[in-house]
Amino acid sequence: MAGRRVALKAIDWLAFAERVPPNQRSMFNALKTRSDAIAAKLSALPETPAAIDWSYYKTAVAKAGMVDDFEKKFKALQIPEPIDTQTSAINAQEAEASKSALAYIEESKARVSEYEQRLEQLKSMIPFDQMTIEDLNQAFPETKLDKAKYPWWPHKPIADL
């Protein structure tokens, strides 16, 4: 029974609840209540449907051959179960997301170590109020003035006035 197989897939409600934002808690509770109700209905159903007593219907139905025709059609009836086409795609997406998450974690660890090194440099340098211009240029080379490009700094050239 397809419903039985669906009911067997367990949901980790505690892990799910941890990821639900507080403003969506009521929707989560409604979903869990509905899911529990459906699971209870499915578990109450028997594993196989009750067998049809064709002999009883043959004696109870007045028209001859009608029950035999129904029985033959019932036994020939094949109800197709839906084919699961999305699980493989979902698993592939999950694997891809896992790989990208691991790559992001590795990049983050590299950034953290880089930032820690930079923090150690900042902690080991002399305080700003005791620095000279040369100390500042040595500690922060990007702040060094380019005298070849801006020879008139801090003044504006006459052409710009």
Summary of the structure (lengths in Angstrom):
residues: 161
radius of gyration: 37.3
end to end distance: 87.1
largest distance: 116.7
contacts: 251
relative contact order: 0.04
helix: 67%
strand: 0%
